[in-house]
């Protein structure tokens, strides 16, 4: 966890998590505890935890990273907005798609698109991979 200097206008925290499916539940637990300390309203907090879970899950599933690689996360609260970022070393940018009723997956980004006030994906500036982010206003 990163400390914020006193009087700094925003609150932020980041975690480095193994690129492994178990990291998804850990990410949920970490953010749930953090938003409580930031006094984010409950409805926004639960939505944020869900979105963080989806972005972390996507990074673990689609990064095709070698063993030992990590995903990097950052959560920032400022001026009634919560921004969530998840970065991985996977190639390619995520694509919003329409999952059919028979598909077992493929709904994560659609959920992010429906629940977040904004989201996007950017290539990482100093290395391979990408950062997928979303924001919630509360």
Secondary structure, 3 states (H helix, E strand, C coil): CCCCCCCCCCEEEEEEEECCCHHHHHHHHHHHHHHHHCCCCHHHHHHHHHHHHHHHHHHHHHCCCCCCCEEEEEEEEECCEEEEEEEECCCCCCCCCCCCCCCCCCCHHHHHHHHCCEEEEEECCCCCCEEEEEEEEC
